[in-house]
């Protein structure tokens, strides 16, 4: 069979399996990266989550594996368990077509069960989080000396979470005769330095700026106080009636308390953060994906790489600290040609971080007082001007970008 994927060099068996999943047209990141990766070149790809980057590295990696060889040939390193599960799920749909085996290794799983699987036969592909993979390397249950392809997914978040030394220790155990693929939403200095140390004349691919990515998302800020955030969020959930919503909190404790308050108010909500067991995380995500949960209350780390169809709203219960975090958060909605809404609840102390966000996205965000939803400020509370500053000059905007 012929498709746009076969035109990029992807084998007909893989293209056919994609067609069965309803995927026939490559996204820009797939169209750009796949031909380069099939040539065996090192690549740095800067692309937001939700642009199709998983298939951009998965298809070339699978195609270059020799299923007749019984050793691990590809390693995909990713920062969170949720992302490891998502990537493994994508590979599980494609790998059997070529007779390729895949193993996921992440914290929260039964390590002894993993060891038994590894003793039976080395998987062709390992998808892992840094901590659990290092555990296997110390136990000598995984060998990376024959790795032909190394994928560093969400590299910026991996380093932001403090995994630099673990990532370096893992790369040092990989074959030097390898192809390295680095994918990152942002490109801070730490990521550039990592690429300079471990990559061989990488080709630089950049897909869409943040401003373009956010075009499908209606954004606004609602001015309130910490005390009024809960009743305001409940009012917003009532008036907006989202199909699926992700609500971001600053800490695990705030996520837990907010979830309890929403559940008490009769909202079908649950929490996603680092303190949950793996079984609980998987159960929560299964309910959310199937829309048995309407609201997922999450921390930034837990929601990194979260890709769920049908998310209509993102609520920043706690304002993000910077522009990159804002982009990562609201990118959970407005995907695959659909529109979405992102609503940030902001207090007077969030003024500086909101201005940083507007600088990052190069646009002003409409601001509304909570009183418009019937939730006013308490007497004596510091007022926060609803009029945004210009993202360019720091002066007052006349209601939009000049």
SULBELZI-V385108 format. One record per pair of residues at least 6 apart in sequence whose ideal C-beta (glycine too) atoms are under 7 Angstrom apart, sorted by the first residue. I is the first residue (numbers start at 1). J is the second residue. Records with the same first field share a line. If there is no record, write none. Layout:
BEGIN
I: J / J
END
This chain:
BEGIN
1: 12 / 15 / 16 / 19
3: 15 / 19 / 24
4: 24 / 25 / 26
5: 15 / 18 / 26
6: 12 / 15
8: 26 / 31 / 34 / 35
9: 34 / 35 / 38
10: 34 / 59 / 63
11: 63
13: 97 / 98
14: 59 / 62 / 63 / 94 / 97
17: 93 / 94 / 97
21: 93
27: 51 / 52
28: 207
29: 45 / 47 / 51 / 52 / 53 / 56 / 207
30: 52 / 55 / 56
32: 205 / 207
33: 43 / 45 / 56 / 205
34: 56 / 59 / 60
36: 43 / 203
37: 43 / 57 / 60 / 181
38: 60 / 63
40: 179
41: 203
42: 179 / 180 / 199 / 200 / 201 / 202
43: 181 / 202 / 203 / 205
44: 182 / 195 / 202 / 204 / 205
45: 53 / 56 / 183 / 205
46: 184 / 187 / 206 / 207
47: 53 / 183 / 185 / 207 / 208
48: 185 / 208 / 213 / 327 / 331
49: 185 / 305 / 307 / 328 / 331
50: 307 / 331 / 335
51: 207 / 208
53: 183
54: 87 / 90
55: 90
57: 151 / 181 / 183
58: 90 / 91 / 94
61: 74 / 149 / 151
62: 94 / 95 / 98 / 100
64: 148 / 149
65: 73 / 74 / 100 / 124
66: 73
67: 98 / 99 / 100 / 124
70: 121 / 122
71: 122 / 146
72: 122 / 123 / 124 / 126 / 142 / 143 / 144 / 146 / 147
73: 124 / 146 / 147 / 148 / 149
74: 124 / 125 / 147 / 148 / 149
75: 126 / 128 / 144 / 147 / 150 / 174
76: 87 / 125 / 127 / 151 / 153
77: 128 / 130 / 151 / 152 / 153 / 167 / 170
78: 84 / 87 / 127 / 129 / 153 / 154
79: 129 / 154 / 157 / 158 / 161 / 163 / 304
80: 129 / 301 / 304 / 305
81: 106 / 107 / 108 / 129 / 278 / 281
82: 281 / 285 / 302 / 305 / 306
83: 153 / 154 / 304 / 305
84: 104 / 106 / 127 / 128 / 129
85: 104
86: 305 / 307
87: 127
88: 102 / 104 / 127
91: 102 / 125 / 127
92: 102
95: 101 / 102 / 125
100: 124 / 125
101: 123 / 124
102: 123 / 125 / 127
103: 117 / 123 / 126
104: 127
105: 114 / 126 / 128 / 132 / 133 / 136
106: 128 / 129 / 132
107: 129 / 131 / 132
108: 277 / 278
109: 278
111: 135
115: 139 / 141
118: 141 / 142
126: 142
130: 158 / 163 / 166 / 167 / 170
131: 166
133: 142 / 170
134: 166 / 169 / 170
136: 142
137: 173
144: 173 / 174
145: 175
146: 175
147: 174 / 175 / 178
148: 178 / 179
149: 178 / 179 / 181
150: 171 / 174 / 178 / 180
151: 181
152: 158 / 182 / 183
153: 183
154: 183 / 184 / 304 / 305
155: 182 / 183 / 184 / 191 / 194
156: 184 / 185 / 186 / 188 / 191
157: 304
158: 167
159: 190 / 191
161: 301
164: 190
171: 198
180: 198 / 199
182: 195 / 199
184: 191
185: 328
186: 324
195: 202
210: 327 / 360 / 361
211: 361 / 362 / 363
213: 331
214: 330 / 361
216: 334 / 338 / 339 / 340
217: 330 / 333 / 334 / 340 / 341 / 342
218: 339 / 341
219: 330 / 342 / 365
220: 343 / 365 / 366 / 368
221: 344 / 346 / 354 / 365 / 367
222: 232 / 343 / 345 / 368 / 370
223: 346 / 367 / 368 / 369 / 370 / 384 / 386
224: 232 / 345 / 347 / 370 / 375
225: 347 / 377 / 378 / 381
226: 347
227: 378
228: 370 / 375
229: 317 / 345
230: 261
231: 375
232: 345 / 370 / 373 / 375
233: 315 / 317 / 345
234: 265
235: 373 / 374 / 375
236: 315 / 343 / 373
237: 267 / 295
239: 373
240: 313 / 341
242: 294 / 312 / 313
243: 291 / 310 / 312
244: 288 / 291 / 294 / 308 / 310 / 311 / 312
245: 294 / 295 / 312 / 313 / 315
246: 296 / 298 / 303 / 311 / 314 / 332
247: 258 / 295 / 297 / 315 / 317
248: 298 / 300 / 316 / 317 / 318 / 329
249: 255 / 258 / 297 / 299 / 317 / 318
250: 318
251: 299
252: 273 / 274 / 275 / 299
254: 318
255: 271 / 273 / 297 / 298 / 299
256: 271
258: 297 / 317
259: 269 / 270 / 271 / 297
262: 269 / 295 / 297
263: 269
267: 294 / 295
268: 293 / 294 / 295
269: 293 / 294 / 295 / 297
270: 284 / 287 / 293 / 296
271: 297
272: 281 / 284 / 296 / 298 / 302 / 303
273: 298 / 299 / 302
274: 299 / 301 / 302
287: 293
288: 296 / 308
289: 308
291: 310
300: 325
303: 332
304: 328
306: 332
311: 332 / 333 / 340
312: 333 / 340 / 341
313: 333 / 340 / 341 / 343
314: 329 / 330 / 332 / 333 / 340 / 342
315: 343
316: 329 / 344 / 345
317: 345
319: 344 / 346 / 350 / 353 / 354
320: 326 / 329 / 353 / 357
321: 353
322: 353 / 356
323: 356 / 357 / 359 / 360 / 361
324: 360
326: 357 / 360
327: 360
330: 342
333: 340 / 341 / 342
334: 340
346: 354 / 384
347: 384
348: 382 / 384
351: 384
355: 389
358: 364 / 365 / 388 / 391
359: 391
362: 391
363: 391 / 401
364: 388 / 390 / 391 / 397 / 400 / 401
365: 388
367: 386 / 387 / 388
368: 386
369: 386
370: 376 / 377
377: 383
387: 396 / 397
388: 397
389: 395 / 396 / 397
390: 396 / 397 / 402
391: 401
END
